């Protein structure tokens, strides 16, 4: 799954268009490397988002099979570090 789709699907970022814009502006990193929107996410990857107030780190636990997941199941797919 593409990184922008994954960020939106697991409710890290509300909309995919916002996730795509964040990737294009260079604030999303996968395993320490600047991500491109087409970059595939794998289980165990560390994703960092550089916000103005500081960085937020996540670990990929699962890849969703549907377009979105319920907010109550977010902990099964992503772990906040």
Backbone as numpy.savetxt, mean C-alpha at the origin, in Angstrom:
# Nx Ny Nz CAx CAy CAz Cx Cy Cz
-0.57 -8.13 -7.45 -1.42 -6.95 -7.45 -0.53 -5.71 -7.45
-0.93 -4.71 -8.23 -0.17 -3.46 -8.31 -0.20 -2.74 -6.96
0.83 -1.97 -6.68 0.93 -1.30 -5.39 -0.20 -0.29 -5.19
-0.59 0.45 -6.22 -1.66 1.42 -6.04 -3.01 0.73 -5.77
-3.25 -0.40 -6.44 -4.47 -1.17 -6.19 -4.47 -1.74 -4.78
-3.32 -2.25 -4.35 -3.22 -2.85 -3.02 -3.47 -1.82 -1.93
-2.88 -0.63 -2.06 -3.08 0.41 -1.06 -4.55 0.78 -0.91
-5.27 0.83 -2.02 -6.70 1.16 -1.97 -7.53 -0.03 -1.49
-7.18 -1.23 -1.91 -7.97 -2.43 -1.57 -7.94 -2.73 -0.08
-6.80 -2.51 0.57 -6.69 -2.84 2.00 -6.96 -1.63 2.89
-7.50 -0.58 2.31 -7.93 0.61 3.06 -6.80 1.37 3.73
-5.60 1.33 3.17 -4.51 2.18 3.65 -4.74 3.60 3.13
-5.14 3.70 1.87 -5.48 4.97 1.24 -6.90 4.83 0.70
-7.71 5.88 0.85 -9.14 5.77 0.55 -9.47 5.50 -0.91
-8.75 6.13 -1.84 -9.09 5.96 -3.25 -7.85 5.57 -4.05
-8.08 4.79 -5.10 -6.97 4.35 -5.94 -6.32 5.51 -6.68
-7.11 6.51 -7.07 -6.52 7.65 -7.77 -5.56 8.41 -6.87
-5.90 8.51 -5.60 -5.00 9.16 -4.64 -3.74 8.31 -4.47
-3.91 6.99 -4.39 -2.76 6.09 -4.26 -1.85 6.21 -5.48
-2.44 6.28 -6.68 -1.64 6.44 -7.90 -0.87 7.75 -7.90
-1.54 8.83 -7.48 -0.87 10.13 -7.41 0.29 10.11 -6.42
0.10 9.43 -5.28 1.17 9.35 -4.28 2.37 8.58 -4.83
2.09 7.51 -5.56 3.18 6.72 -6.16 3.92 7.56 -7.19
3.17 8.26 -8.05 3.79 9.10 -9.08 4.62 10.23 -8.50
4.19 10.77 -7.35 4.94 11.87 -6.74 6.15 11.38 -5.94
6.33 10.08 -5.82 7.55 9.53 -5.23 7.56 9.44 -3.72
6.40 9.32 -3.08 6.37 9.21 -1.62 6.11 7.78 -1.14
5.96 6.84 -2.07 5.72 5.44 -1.71 6.97 4.63 -2.03
7.43 3.85 -1.04 8.63 3.03 -1.20 8.29 1.58 -0.87
8.83 0.65 -1.65 8.67 -0.78 -1.37 10.05 -1.34 -1.08
10.22 -1.87 0.11 11.50 -2.42 0.56 12.63 -1.41 0.39
12.35 -0.15 0.66 13.37 0.89 0.60 13.61 1.50 -0.76
12.97 0.99 -1.80 13.14 1.52 -3.16 11.89 2.27 -3.58
12.08 3.40 -4.28 10.94 4.18 -4.76 10.09 3.32 -5.68
8.78 3.30 -5.42 7.86 2.43 -6.17 7.32 3.12 -7.40
7.04 2.30 -8.42 6.30 2.75 -9.59 4.90 2.16 -9.45
3.91 2.77 -10.10 2.52 2.31 -9.97 2.35 0.87 -10.45
3.15 0.45 -11.40 3.02 -0.91 -11.95 3.75 -1.96 -11.12
4.46 -1.54 -10.08 5.22 -2.49 -9.24 4.27 -3.45 -8.54
4.57 -4.73 -8.64 3.75 -5.76 -8.00 4.12 -5.89 -6.53
3.11 -6.07 -5.70 3.30 -6.25 -4.25 3.30 -7.74 -3.95
4.22 -8.18 -3.10 4.29 -9.58 -2.70 4.15 -9.68 -1.19
3.77 -10.85 -0.72 3.64 -11.08 0.72 5.01 -10.90 1.36
5.05 -10.15 2.46 6.30 -9.89 3.17 6.96 -8.58 2.80
6.48 -7.91 1.76 7.06 -6.61 1.37 6.80 -5.57 2.45
7.75 -4.67 2.60 7.61 -3.53 3.52 7.33 -2.29 2.69
6.22 -1.64 2.97 5.82 -0.45 2.22 5.90 0.76 3.15
6.58 1.80 2.69 6.73 3.03 3.45 6.07 4.16 2.66
5.27 4.96 3.36 4.65 6.14 2.76 5.18 7.35 3.51
5.81 8.26 2.78 6.39 9.47 3.38 5.34 10.58 3.38
4.71 10.79 4.54 3.79 11.91 4.70 4.57 13.14 5.17
3.93 14.30 5.15 4.60 15.53 5.60 4.96 15.45 7.09
4.13 14.78 7.86 4.35 14.69 9.31 5.25 13.52 9.70
5.69 12.74 8.74 6.56 11.60 9.03 6.19 10.39 8.19
6.98 9.36 8.31 6.78 8.16 7.50 5.87 7.17 8.23
5.10 6.44 7.43 4.25 5.38 7.94 4.69 4.09 7.27
4.91 3.04 8.05 5.41 1.77 7.53 4.36 0.68 7.65
4.28 -0.16 6.62 3.33 -1.27 6.58 4.04 -2.52 6.09
3.51 -3.68 6.49 3.99 -4.96 5.98 2.82 -5.68 5.32
3.07 -6.25 4.14 2.03 -6.97 3.40 1.91 -8.37 3.99
0.71 -8.70 4.50 0.47 -10.03 5.06 -0.25 -10.94 4.06
-1.17 -10.36 3.28 -1.92 -11.12 2.27 -2.23 -10.22 1.10
-2.52 -10.83 -0.02 -2.96 -10.11 -1.21 -4.46 -10.37 -1.36
-5.30 -9.33 -1.36 -6.74 -9.56 -1.50 -7.10 -10.07 -2.89
-8.13 -10.90 -2.94 -8.59 -11.43 -4.22 -9.73 -10.60 -4.79
-10.30 -9.70 -3.99 -11.39 -8.85 -4.43 -10.91 -7.41 -4.54
-11.77 -6.57 -5.11 -11.41 -5.16 -5.33 -11.19 -4.43 -4.00
-12.04 -4.69 -3.02 -11.88 -4.09 -1.69 -12.17 -5.14 -0.64
-11.72 -4.86 0.58 -11.99 -5.75 1.70 -12.74 -4.95 2.77
-13.49 -5.62 3.64 -14.13 -4.89 4.74 -13.08 -4.31 5.68
-13.36 -3.14 6.22 -12.41 -2.49 7.13 -12.12 -3.35 8.35
-13.08 -4.19 8.74 -12.89 -5.05 9.91 -11.84 -6.14 9.67
-11.53 -6.45 8.41 -10.55 -7.49 8.09 -9.20 -6.92 7.67
-9.00 -5.63 7.86 -7.76 -4.98 7.43 -6.53 -5.62 8.09
-6.64 -6.04 9.36 -5.50 -6.60 10.08 -5.01 -7.92 9.48
-5.86 -8.61 8.71 -5.45 -9.86 8.07 -4.57 -9.61 6.85
-4.65 -8.41 6.28 -3.94 -8.11 5.03 -2.74 -7.20 5.21
-2.75 -6.35 6.22 -1.67 -5.38 6.41 -1.36 -5.24 7.89
-0.06 -5.10 8.18 0.38 -4.87 9.55 1.10 -3.53 9.60
0.65 -2.67 10.51 1.28 -1.37 10.64 2.52 -1.52 11.54
3.65 -1.03 11.05 4.90 -1.17 11.80 5.24 0.11 12.55
